[in-house]
Amino acid sequence: MKDNYCVIMGGGIGSRFWPFSRESYPKQFLDFFGTGRSLLQMTFDRFAKIIPVENIYIVTNELYAKLIKEQLPELKDSQILLEPTRRNTAPCIAYAAYHIKACNPNANIVVAPSDHLILKEDVFLRDVQKGLDFVKENNSLVTLGIKPSRPETAYGYIQQSNDMMLGGFTKVKTFTEKPNLELAKVFYESGEFFWNSGLFVWNVNTIISAFENFLPDISARFDLGKDQFNTDKERDFIHEHFPYCPNISIDYGIMEKADNVYMLCADFGWADLGTWGSLFDIAHKDENNNAVLKNNRAMLYESKNNVIALEDPKRLAVVQGINDCIVAESGNVLLICKKDDEQRIKQYVADAQMKYGKEFN
């Protein structure tokens, strides 16, 4: 276990969950289910069952250092890796890999977003452990693929090949970005495509080698400070060099290009809580298919297929004659929009900033 590490990516803004998720307090720090634990805390709790707490790292933006420490007081400052600016998942993962290699050159690492819901936790942890055992012995980049339950346009897809290795790991043929509905139907019906969960497992040397091959701009930059990682000079080095990294995802930068990518097909009740729609899908519904979240109080008349979310549990929502909508109120913003148009929420946030400044971000 001492060679197994976990990296939780917790620096996103989560603007598609606006107005609940704000730049100052993003969704990973919110308790969406009334359990007393935020999405970030739930992710940490999950991995702490199989990874030593001292081997769990959070990579986040400097803005959220205080929030991380408040929500996860178990972590030392050295386990919170702070990005001076946002540069997508590839630089984030490279930073964590170089830091962990300085701590343990034999490390096997699972990388996870901070905002996923896992319903079958025992199955999830078993699959993660299988991945860690696999990458310890194989020079492979592993991703966990989710068997799709429907044609879905909100997720990327992974196509498996017929090349299967011991333990159920299959060679990945292609990665595909979020498809349109017609293509999603083709993917779903083919049986060859799986949802891209954004969960990865690899040995630290394998992923750093992949950066050297496919994203040398990033590896060359971090190589300049090889001797400064896990020292008191790391913070200054990252401040100086991290902003020069390209803004690129790990999927596009490495996973789509590498020829040693393997997938483990998983079925552990996974949901990416990236949108109001994804939350609606898993929420409890009333007889008219309305989802009233957490301990909210609502009275609905002649209304179907809505999601109602109020920040203040003392507040009452009365909704009449509205179908297929998001009704979300938080702080100084009330949002009412069609569920089918939720991809426009990012634009609403941008428009509000242009018109009123950062007051509503």
Secondary structure, 3 states (H helix, E strand, C coil): CCCEEEEEECCCCCHHHCCCCECCECHHHCCCCCCCCCHHHHHHHHHCCCCCHHHEEEEEEHHHHHHHHHHCCCCCHHHEEEECCCCCHHHHHHHHHHHHHHHCCCCEEEEEECCEEECCHHHHHHHHHHHHHHHHHCCCEEEEEECCCCCCCCCCEEEEEEEEECCCEEEEEEEECCCCHHHHHHHHHHCCEEEEEEEEEEEHHHHHHHHHHHCHHHHHHHHCCHHHCCCCCHHHHHHHHHHHCCCCCHHHHHHCCCCCEEEEEECCCEEECCCHHHHHHHCCCCCCCCEECCCCEEEEECCECCEEEECCCCCEEEEECCECEEEEEECCEEEEEEHHHHHHHHHHHHHHHHHHHHHHC
